[in-house]
Amino acid sequence: MPNYIVNRNAQPGSRDHEVHNADSGCQYMPTWSNQIALGNFSSCSGAVQAAQNYYSDVNGCYYCANDCHTT
């Protein structure tokens, strides 16, 4: 199962905290110090739900968690 993280920094404009698949090699991963580990999930939807325990505005990364990208 893929390992997911959420970015501590909100995206400019949307103010969303992006969820990333940490195993994907995504070029848009935040630096290690700006990551919160969410754990392993079978899909990004579980990771987005887990990220909502930290932030109310959460969105999947367009590149590595596209099924959960909404804005």
PyMOL Python script that loads the backbone (N, CA, C, O; Angstrom):
from pymol import cmd

cmd.read_pdbstr("""\
ATOM      1  N   MET A   1       0.841  -1.186   0.000  1.00  0.00           N
ATOM      2  CA  MET A   1       0.000   0.000   0.000  1.00  0.00           C
ATOM      3  C   MET A   1       0.884   1.247   0.000  1.00  0.00           C
ATOM      4  O   MET A   1       1.913   1.286   0.674  1.00  0.00           O
ATOM      5  N   PRO A   2       0.484   2.241  -0.745  1.00  0.00           N
ATOM      6  CA  PRO A   2       1.263   3.481  -0.804  1.00  0.00           C
ATOM      7  C   PRO A   2       1.284   4.212   0.539  1.00  0.00           C
ATOM      8  O   PRO A   2       0.347   4.135   1.334  1.00  0.00           O
ATOM      9  N   ASN A   3       2.375   4.914   0.756  1.00  0.00           N
ATOM     10  CA  ASN A   3       2.570   5.747   1.931  1.00  0.00           C
ATOM     11  C   ASN A   3       2.239   7.192   1.545  1.00  0.00           C
ATOM     12  O   ASN A   3       2.676   7.665   0.496  1.00  0.00           O
ATOM     13  N   TYR A   4       1.479   7.889   2.373  1.00  0.00           N
ATOM     14  CA  TYR A   4       1.052   9.255   2.061  1.00  0.00           C
ATOM     15  C   TYR A   4       1.530  10.246   3.104  1.00  0.00           C
ATOM     16  O   TYR A   4       1.738   9.908   4.269  1.00  0.00           O
ATOM     17  N   ILE A   5       1.701  11.495   2.644  1.00  0.00           N
ATOM     18  CA  ILE A   5       2.041  12.611   3.528  1.00  0.00           C
ATOM     19  C   ILE A   5       1.140  13.790   3.169  1.00  0.00           C
ATOM     20  O   ILE A   5       0.532  13.812   2.099  1.00  0.00           O
ATOM     21  N   VAL A   6       1.059  14.772   4.072  1.00  0.00           N
ATOM     22  CA  VAL A   6       0.368  16.023   3.764  1.00  0.00           C
ATOM     23  C   VAL A   6       1.367  17.160   3.962  1.00  0.00           C
ATOM     24  O   VAL A   6       2.198  17.129   4.869  1.00  0.00           O
ATOM     25  N   ASN A   7       1.267  18.142   3.107  1.00  0.00           N
ATOM     26  CA  ASN A   7       2.146  19.306   3.155  1.00  0.00           C
ATOM     27  C   ASN A   7       1.684  20.239   4.271  1.00  0.00           C
ATOM     28  O   ASN A   7       0.509  20.599   4.334  1.00  0.00           O
ATOM     29  N   ARG A   8       2.612  20.632   5.154  1.00  0.00           N
ATOM     30  CA  ARG A   8       2.295  21.576   6.229  1.00  0.00           C
ATOM     31  C   ARG A   8       1.937  22.951   5.679  1.00  0.00           C
ATOM     32  O   ARG A   8       1.190  23.702   6.306  1.00  0.00           O
ATOM     33  N   ASN A   9       2.473  23.278   4.502  1.00  0.00           N
ATOM     34  CA  ASN A   9       2.240  24.591   3.899  1.00  0.00           C
ATOM     35  C   ASN A   9       1.050  24.537   2.960  1.00  0.00           C
ATOM     36  O   ASN A   9       0.950  23.645   2.117  1.00  0.00           O
ATOM     37  N   ALA A  10       0.154  25.492   3.109  1.00  0.00           N
ATOM     38  CA  ALA A  10      -0.999  25.590   2.210  1.00  0.00           C
ATOM     39  C   ALA A  10      -0.553  26.120   0.852  1.00  0.00           C
ATOM     40  O   ALA A  10       0.406  26.885   0.753  1.00  0.00           O
ATOM     41  N   GLN A  11      -1.259  25.704  -0.183  1.00  0.00           N
ATOM     42  CA  GLN A  11      -0.963  26.158  -1.536  1.00  0.00           C
ATOM     43  C   GLN A  11      -1.433  27.601  -1.705  1.00  0.00           C
ATOM     44  O   GLN A  11      -2.501  27.969  -1.215  1.00  0.00           O
ATOM     45  N   PRO A  12      -0.638  28.417  -2.398  1.00  0.00           N
ATOM     46  CA  PRO A  12      -1.080  29.788  -2.662  1.00  0.00           C
ATOM     47  C   PRO A  12      -2.368  29.764  -3.488  1.00  0.00           C
ATOM     48  O   PRO A  12      -2.528  28.926  -4.376  1.00  0.00           O
ATOM     49  N   GLY A  13      -3.239  30.646  -3.202  1.00  0.00           N
ATOM     50  CA  GLY A  13      -4.494  30.726  -3.959  1.00  0.00           C
ATOM     51  C   GLY A  13      -5.583  29.868  -3.363  1.00  0.00           C
ATOM     52  O   GLY A  13      -6.555  30.398  -2.825  1.00  0.00           O
ATOM     53  N   SER A  14      -5.449  28.555  -3.445  1.00  0.00           N
ATOM     54  CA  SER A  14      -6.508  27.662  -2.961  1.00  0.00           C
ATOM     55  C   SER A  14      -6.466  27.483  -1.450  1.00  0.00           C
ATOM     56  O   SER A  14      -7.487  27.180  -0.832  1.00  0.00           O
ATOM     57  N   ARG A  15      -5.291  27.667  -0.849  1.00  0.00           N
ATOM     58  CA  ARG A  15      -5.077  27.474   0.595  1.00  0.00           C
ATOM     59  C   ARG A  15      -5.240  26.021   1.027  1.00  0.00           C
ATOM     60  O   ARG A  15      -5.381  25.737   2.217  1.00  0.00           O
ATOM     61  N   ASP A  16      -5.222  25.100   0.064  1.00  0.00           N
ATOM     62  CA  ASP A  16      -5.317  23.668   0.359  1.00  0.00           C
ATOM     63  C   ASP A  16      -3.965  23.130   0.812  1.00  0.00           C
ATOM     64  O   ASP A  16      -2.914  23.588   0.364  1.00  0.00           O
ATOM     65  N   HIS A  17      -4.015  22.158   1.700  1.00  0.00           N
ATOM     66  CA  HIS A  17      -2.830  21.394   2.077  1.00  0.00           C
ATOM     67  C   HIS A  17      -2.853  20.130   1.233  1.00  0.00           C
ATOM     68  O   HIS A  17      -3.778  19.325   1.342  1.00  0.00           O
ATOM     69  N   GLU A  18      -1.844  19.954   0.394  1.00  0.00           N
ATOM     70  CA  GLU A  18      -1.842  18.849  -0.554  1.00  0.00           C
ATOM     71  C   GLU A  18      -1.392  17.535   0.069  1.00  0.00           C
ATOM     72  O   GLU A  18      -0.441  17.480   0.848  1.00  0.00           O
ATOM     73  N   VAL A  19      -2.110  16.480  -0.302  1.00  0.00           N
ATOM     74  CA  VAL A  19      -1.749  15.115   0.070  1.00  0.00           C
ATOM     75  C   VAL A  19      -0.938  14.532  -1.078  1.00  0.00           C
ATOM     76  O   VAL A  19      -1.329  14.633  -2.241  1.00  0.00           O
ATOM     77  N   HIS A  20       0.199  13.920  -0.741  1.00  0.00           N
ATOM     78  CA  HIS A  20       1.090  13.327  -1.738  1.00  0.00           C
ATOM     79  C   HIS A  20       1.308  11.853  -1.454  1.00  0.00           C
ATOM     80  O   HIS A  20       1.336  11.424  -0.301  1.00  0.00           O
ATOM     81  N   ASN A  21       1.461  11.090  -2.517  1.00  0.00           N
ATOM     82  CA  ASN A  21       1.882   9.697  -2.420  1.00  0.00           C
ATOM     83  C   ASN A  21       3.409   9.720  -2.290  1.00  0.00           C
ATOM     84  O   ASN A  21       4.120   9.988  -3.259  1.00  0.00           O
ATOM     85  N   ALA A  22       3.895   9.438  -1.089  1.00  0.00           N
ATOM     86  CA  ALA A  22       5.329   9.544  -0.816  1.00  0.00           C
ATOM     87  C   ALA A  22       6.148   8.504  -1.566  1.00  0.00           C
ATOM     88  O   ALA A  22       7.363   8.662  -1.689  1.00  0.00           O
ATOM     89  N   ASP A  23       5.530   7.460  -2.064  1.00  0.00           N
ATOM     90  CA  ASP A  23       6.238   6.406  -2.794  1.00  0.00           C
ATOM     91  C   ASP A  23       6.311   6.671  -4.297  1.00  0.00           C
ATOM     92  O   ASP A  23       6.938   5.904  -5.029  1.00  0.00           O
ATOM     93  N   SER A  24       5.685   7.737  -4.759  1.00  0.00           N
ATOM     94  CA  SER A  24       5.543   7.964  -6.199  1.00  0.00           C
ATOM     95  C   SER A  24       6.744   8.632  -6.856  1.00  0.00           C
ATOM     96  O   SER A  24       6.889   8.568  -8.077  1.00  0.00           O
ATOM     97  N   GLY A  25       7.604   9.269  -6.074  1.00  0.00           N
ATOM     98  CA  GLY A  25       8.694  10.033  -6.666  1.00  0.00           C
ATOM     99  C   GLY A  25       8.221  11.358  -7.235  1.00  0.00           C
ATOM    100  O   GLY A  25       8.870  11.928  -8.111  1.00  0.00           O
ATOM    101  N   CYS A  26       7.104  11.846  -6.745  1.00  0.00           N
ATOM    102  CA  CYS A  26       6.507  13.101  -7.228  1.00  0.00           C
ATOM    103  C   CYS A  26       7.511  14.249  -7.112  1.00  0.00           C
ATOM    104  O   CYS A  26       8.139  14.442  -6.071  1.00  0.00           O
ATOM    105  N   GLN A  27       7.645  14.997  -8.193  1.00  0.00           N
ATOM    106  CA  GLN A  27       8.575  16.122  -8.198  1.00  0.00           C
ATOM    107  C   GLN A  27       8.065  17.311  -7.396  1.00  0.00           C
ATOM    108  O   GLN A  27       8.807  18.269  -7.177  1.00  0.00           O
ATOM    109  N   TYR A  28       6.809  17.267  -6.954  1.00  0.00           N
ATOM    110  CA  TYR A  28       6.214  18.368  -6.197  1.00  0.00           C
ATOM    111  C   TYR A  28       6.081  18.071  -4.707  1.00  0.00           C
ATOM    112  O   TYR A  28       5.362  18.771  -3.993  1.00  0.00           O
ATOM    113  N   MET A  29       6.774  17.031  -4.238  1.00  0.00           N
ATOM    114  CA  MET A  29       6.760  16.711  -2.811  1.00  0.00           C
ATOM    115  C   MET A  29       7.361  17.865  -2.030  1.00  0.00           C
ATOM    116  O   MET A  29       8.355  18.453  -2.457  1.00  0.00           O
ATOM    117  N   PRO A  30       6.770  18.194  -0.893  1.00  0.00           N
ATOM    118  CA  PRO A  30       7.382  19.234  -0.054  1.00  0.00           C
ATOM    119  C   PRO A  30       8.656  18.711   0.594  1.00  0.00           C
ATOM    120  O   PRO A  30       8.879  17.502   0.661  1.00  0.00           O
ATOM    121  N   THR A  31       9.481  19.620   1.066  1.00  0.00           N
ATOM    122  CA  THR A  31      10.694  19.204   1.768  1.00  0.00           C
ATOM    123  C   THR A  31      10.299  18.390   2.997  1.00  0.00           C
ATOM    124  O   THR A  31       9.180  18.500   3.499  1.00  0.00           O
ATOM    125  N   TRP A  32      11.224  17.583   3.466  1.00  0.00           N
ATOM    126  CA  TRP A  32      10.953  16.676   4.574  1.00  0.00           C
ATOM    127  C   TRP A  32      10.411  17.430   5.784  1.00  0.00           C
ATOM    128  O   TRP A  32       9.503  16.942   6.456  1.00  0.00           O
ATOM    129  N   SER A  33      10.950  18.603   6.068  1.00  0.00           N
ATOM    130  CA  SER A  33      10.521  19.364   7.249  1.00  0.00           C
ATOM    131  C   SER A  33       9.091  19.900   7.114  1.00  0.00           C
ATOM    132  O   SER A  33       8.488  20.300   8.110  1.00  0.00           O
ATOM    133  N   ASN A  34       8.550  19.912   5.906  1.00  0.00           N
ATOM    134  CA  ASN A  34       7.182  20.389   5.682  1.00  0.00           C
ATOM    135  C   ASN A  34       6.185  19.255   5.463  1.00  0.00           C
ATOM    136  O   ASN A  34       5.074  19.491   4.989  1.00  0.00           O
ATOM    137  N   GLN A  35       6.575  18.023   5.806  1.00  0.00           N
ATOM    138  CA  GLN A  35       5.702  16.867   5.622  1.00  0.00           C
ATOM    139  C   GLN A  35       5.160  16.368   6.955  1.00  0.00           C
ATOM    140  O   GLN A  35       5.864  16.355   7.965  1.00  0.00           O
ATOM    141  N   ILE A  36       3.901  15.961   6.937  1.00  0.00           N
ATOM    142  CA  ILE A  36       3.301  15.234   8.056  1.00  0.00           C
ATOM    143  C   ILE A  36       2.960  13.849   7.521  1.00  0.00           C
ATOM    144  O   ILE A  36       2.199  13.715   6.562  1.00  0.00           O
ATOM    145  N   ALA A  37       3.522  12.830   8.141  1.00  0.00           N
ATOM    146  CA  ALA A  37       3.261  11.454   7.715  1.00  0.00           C
ATOM    147  C   ALA A  37       1.823  11.077   8.048  1.00  0.00           C
ATOM    148  O   ALA A  37       1.354  11.306   9.163  1.00  0.00           O
ATOM    149  N   LEU A  38       1.129  10.500   7.072  1.00  0.00           N
ATOM    150  CA  LEU A  38      -0.255  10.051   7.264  1.00  0.00           C
ATOM    151  C   LEU A  38      -0.352   8.541   7.397  1.00  0.00           C
ATOM    152  O   LEU A  38      -1.263   8.028   8.046  1.00  0.00           O
ATOM    153  N   GLY A  39       0.582   7.831   6.785  1.00  0.00           N
ATOM    154  CA  GLY A  39       0.573   6.375   6.849  1.00  0.00           C
ATOM    155  C   GLY A  39       0.260   5.749   5.509  1.00  0.00           C
ATOM    156  O   GLY A  39       0.253   6.423   4.479  1.00  0.00           O
ATOM    157  N   ASN A  40       0.000   4.449   5.532  1.00  0.00           N
ATOM    158  CA  ASN A  40      -0.268   3.670   4.321  1.00  0.00           C
ATOM    159  C   ASN A  40      -1.767   3.519   4.112  1.00  0.00           C
ATOM    160  O   ASN A  40      -2.510   3.190   5.037  1.00  0.00           O
ATOM    161  N   PHE A  41      -2.188   3.762   2.895  1.00  0.00           N
ATOM    162  CA  PHE A  41      -3.602   3.653   2.522  1.00  0.00           C
ATOM    163  C   PHE A  41      -3.708   2.999   1.156  1.00  0.00           C
ATOM    164  O   PHE A  41      -2.819   3.149   0.318  1.00  0.00           O
ATOM    165  N   SER A  42      -4.789   2.280   0.933  1.00  0.00           N
ATOM    166  CA  SER A  42      -4.984   1.624  -0.360  1.00  0.00           C
ATOM    167  C   SER A  42      -5.344   2.624  -1.455  1.00  0.00           C
ATOM    168  O   SER A  42      -5.196   2.322  -2.639  1.00  0.00           O
ATOM    169  N   SER A  43      -5.813   3.809  -1.072  1.00  0.00           N
ATOM    170  CA  SER A  43      -6.125   4.856  -2.052  1.00  0.00           C
ATOM    171  C   SER A  43      -5.921   6.219  -1.401  1.00  0.00           C
ATOM    172  O   SER A  43      -5.789   6.329  -0.182  1.00  0.00           O
ATOM    173  N   CYS A  44      -5.898   7.242  -2.227  1.00  0.00           N
ATOM    174  CA  CYS A  44      -5.689   8.587  -1.699  1.00  0.00           C
ATOM    175  C   CYS A  44      -6.873   9.072  -0.869  1.00  0.00           C
ATOM    176  O   CYS A  44      -6.703   9.960  -0.033  1.00  0.00           O
ATOM    177  N   SER A  45      -8.048   8.526  -1.070  1.00  0.00           N
ATOM    178  CA  SER A  45      -9.215   9.006  -0.312  1.00  0.00           C
ATOM    179  C   SER A  45      -9.038   8.775   1.185  1.00  0.00           C
ATOM    180  O   SER A  45      -9.418   9.629   1.987  1.00  0.00           O
ATOM    181  N   GLY A  46      -8.478   7.651   1.571  1.00  0.00           N
ATOM    182  CA  GLY A  46      -8.203   7.400   2.986  1.00  0.00           C
ATOM    183  C   GLY A  46      -7.170   8.368   3.529  1.00  0.00           C
ATOM    184  O   GLY A  46      -7.272   8.813   4.672  1.00  0.00           O
ATOM    185  N   ALA A  47      -6.185   8.694   2.724  1.00  0.00           N
ATOM    186  CA  ALA A  47      -5.147   9.642   3.126  1.00  0.00           C
ATOM    187  C   ALA A  47      -5.718  11.045   3.279  1.00  0.00           C
ATOM    188  O   ALA A  47      -5.352  11.765   4.208  1.00  0.00           O
ATOM    189  N   VAL A  48      -6.609  11.438   2.380  1.00  0.00           N
ATOM    190  CA  VAL A  48      -7.249  12.753   2.483  1.00  0.00           C
ATOM    191  C   VAL A  48      -8.074  12.830   3.765  1.00  0.00           C
ATOM    192  O   VAL A  48      -8.045  13.849   4.455  1.00  0.00           O
ATOM    193  N   GLN A  49      -8.798  11.784   4.086  1.00  0.00           N
ATOM    194  CA  GLN A  49      -9.571  11.767   5.336  1.00  0.00           C
ATOM    195  C   GLN A  49      -8.647  11.897   6.538  1.00  0.00           C
ATOM    196  O   GLN A  49      -8.961  12.621   7.482  1.00  0.00           O
ATOM    197  N   ALA A  50      -7.520  11.210   6.517  1.00  0.00           N
ATOM    198  CA  ALA A  50      -6.558  11.300   7.622  1.00  0.00           C
ATOM    199  C   ALA A  50      -5.977  12.710   7.718  1.00  0.00           C
ATOM    200  O   ALA A  50      -5.774  13.221   8.819  1.00  0.00           O
ATOM    201  N   ALA A  51      -5.710  13.333   6.585  1.00  0.00           N
ATOM    202  CA  ALA A  51      -5.154  14.690   6.571  1.00  0.00           C
ATOM    203  C   ALA A  51      -6.141  15.702   7.141  1.00  0.00           C
ATOM    204  O   ALA A  51      -5.730  16.737   7.665  1.00  0.00           O
ATOM    205  N   GLN A  52      -7.429  15.416   7.045  1.00  0.00           N
ATOM    206  CA  GLN A  52      -8.434  16.324   7.583  1.00  0.00           C
ATOM    207  C   GLN A  52      -8.423  16.360   9.112  1.00  0.00           C
ATOM    208  O   GLN A  52      -9.078  17.211   9.713  1.00  0.00           O
ATOM    209  N   ASN A  53      -7.692  15.451   9.741  1.00  0.00           N
ATOM    210  CA  ASN A  53      -7.474  15.532  11.186  1.00  0.00           C
ATOM    211  C   ASN A  53      -6.506  16.664  11.522  1.00  0.00           C
ATOM    212  O   ASN A  53      -6.455  17.122  12.663  1.00  0.00           O
ATOM    213  N   TYR A  54      -5.742  17.114  10.532  1.00  0.00           N
ATOM    214  CA  TYR A  54      -4.780  18.195  10.722  1.00  0.00           C
ATOM    215  C   TYR A  54      -5.269  19.521  10.141  1.00  0.00           C
ATOM    216  O   TYR A  54      -5.071  20.578  10.739  1.00  0.00           O
ATOM    217  N   TYR A  55      -5.899  19.459   8.986  1.00  0.00           N
ATOM    218  CA  TYR A  55      -6.311  20.667   8.260  1.00  0.00           C
ATOM    219  C   TYR A  55      -7.710  20.478   7.679  1.00  0.00           C
ATOM    220  O   TYR A  55      -8.083  19.371   7.290  1.00  0.00           O
ATOM    221  N   SER A  56      -8.476  21.556   7.622  1.00  0.00           N
ATOM    222  CA  SER A  56      -9.830  21.453   7.053  1.00  0.00           C
ATOM    223  C   SER A  56      -9.809  21.527   5.528  1.00  0.00           C
ATOM    224  O   SER A  56     -10.657  20.925   4.870  1.00  0.00           O
ATOM    225  N   ASP A  57      -8.855  22.254   4.964  1.00  0.00           N
ATOM    226  CA  ASP A  57      -8.751  22.392   3.508  1.00  0.00           C
ATOM    227  C   ASP A  57      -7.647  21.462   2.993  1.00  0.00           C
ATOM    228  O   ASP A  57      -6.458  21.768   3.088  1.00  0.00           O
ATOM    229  N   VAL A  58      -8.070  20.329   2.452  1.00  0.00           N
ATOM    230  CA  VAL A  58      -7.134  19.302   1.994  1.00  0.00           C
ATOM    231  C   VAL A  58      -7.497  18.905   0.570  1.00  0.00           C
ATOM    232  O   VAL A  58      -8.671  18.856   0.205  1.00  0.00           O
ATOM    233  N   ASN A  59      -6.475  18.623  -0.226  1.00  0.00           N
ATOM    234  CA  ASN A  59      -6.686  18.255  -1.624  1.00  0.00           C
ATOM    235  C   ASN A  59      -5.574  17.301  -2.046  1.00  0.00           C
ATOM    236  O   ASN A  59      -4.452  17.404  -1.550  1.00  0.00           O
ATOM    237  N   GLY A  60      -5.865  16.392  -2.939  1.00  0.00           N
ATOM    238  CA  GLY A  60      -4.848  15.497  -3.475  1.00  0.00           C
ATOM    239  C   GLY A  60      -3.970  16.215  -4.477  1.00  0.00           C
ATOM    240  O   GLY A  60      -4.439  17.091  -5.203  1.00  0.00           O
ATOM    241  N   CYS A  61      -2.712  15.855  -4.521  1.00  0.00           N
ATOM    242  CA  CYS A  61      -1.779  16.413  -5.499  1.00  0.00           C
ATOM    243  C   CYS A  61      -2.234  16.035  -6.911  1.00  0.00           C
ATOM    244  O   CYS A  61      -2.599  14.887  -7.166  1.00  0.00           O
ATOM    245  N   TYR A  62      -2.211  16.984  -7.801  1.00  0.00           N
ATOM    246  CA  TYR A  62      -2.616  16.750  -9.184  1.00  0.00           C
ATOM    247  C   TYR A  62      -1.752  15.668  -9.835  1.00  0.00           C
ATOM    248  O   TYR A  62      -2.234  14.927 -10.691  1.00  0.00           O
ATOM    249  N   TYR A  63      -0.489  15.571  -9.442  1.00  0.00           N
ATOM    250  CA  TYR A  63       0.455  14.680 -10.102  1.00  0.00           C
ATOM    251  C   TYR A  63       0.536  13.286  -9.486  1.00  0.00           C
ATOM    252  O   TYR A  63       0.694  12.307 -10.215  1.00  0.00           O
ATOM    253  N   CYS A  64       0.432  13.172  -8.165  1.00  0.00           N
ATOM    254  CA  CYS A  64       0.642  11.860  -7.556  1.00  0.00           C
ATOM    255  C   CYS A  64      -0.561  11.339  -6.762  1.00  0.00           C
ATOM    256  O   CYS A  64      -0.543  10.204  -6.287  1.00  0.00           O
ATOM    257  N   ALA A  65      -1.595  12.155  -6.617  1.00  0.00           N
ATOM    258  CA  ALA A  65      -2.828  11.725  -5.949  1.00  0.00           C
ATOM    259  C   ALA A  65      -4.019  12.312  -6.702  1.00  0.00           C
ATOM    260  O   ALA A  65      -4.950  12.857  -6.108  1.00  0.00           O
ATOM    261  N   ASN A  66      -3.961  12.181  -8.026  1.00  0.00           N
ATOM    262  CA  ASN A  66      -4.922  12.844  -8.910  1.00  0.00           C
ATOM    263  C   ASN A  66      -6.363  12.415  -8.680  1.00  0.00           C
ATOM    264  O   ASN A  66      -7.274  13.218  -8.883  1.00  0.00           O
ATOM    265  N   ASP A  67      -6.596  11.183  -8.264  1.00  0.00           N
ATOM    266  CA  ASP A  67      -7.971  10.733  -8.025  1.00  0.00           C
ATOM    267  C   ASP A  67      -8.639  11.572  -6.926  1.00  0.00           C
ATOM    268  O   ASP A  67      -9.867  11.635  -6.855  1.00  0.00           O
ATOM    269  N   CYS A  68      -7.848  12.204  -6.088  1.00  0.00           N
ATOM    270  CA  CYS A  68      -8.376  13.021  -4.988  1.00  0.00           C
ATOM    271  C   CYS A  68      -8.162  14.513  -5.217  1.00  0.00           C
ATOM    272  O   CYS A  68      -8.406  15.319  -4.320  1.00  0.00           O
ATOM    273  N   HIS A  69      -7.714  14.880  -6.395  1.00  0.00           N
ATOM    274  CA  HIS A  69      -7.502  16.299  -6.711  1.00  0.00           C
ATOM    275  C   HIS A  69      -8.827  16.922  -7.136  1.00  0.00           C
ATOM    276  O   HIS A  69      -9.456  16.467  -8.090  1.00  0.00           O
ATOM    277  N   THR A  70      -9.245  17.960  -6.428  1.00  0.00           N
ATOM    278  CA  THR A  70     -10.545  18.569  -6.719  1.00  0.00           C
ATOM    279  C   THR A  70     -10.468  20.030  -7.107  1.00  0.00           C
ATOM    280  O   THR A  70     -11.398  20.546  -7.727  1.00  0.00           O
ATOM    281  N   THR A  71      -9.371  20.725  -6.757  1.00  0.00           N
ATOM    282  CA  THR A  71      -9.281  22.162  -7.106  1.00  0.00           C
ATOM    283  C   THR A  71      -7.964  22.479  -7.774  1.00  0.00           C
ATOM    284  O   THR A  71      -7.716  23.630  -8.134  1.00  0.00           O
TER     285      THR A  71
END
""", "prot")
cmd.dss("prot")
cmd.show_as("cartoon", "prot")
cmd.util.cbc("prot")
cmd.orient("prot")
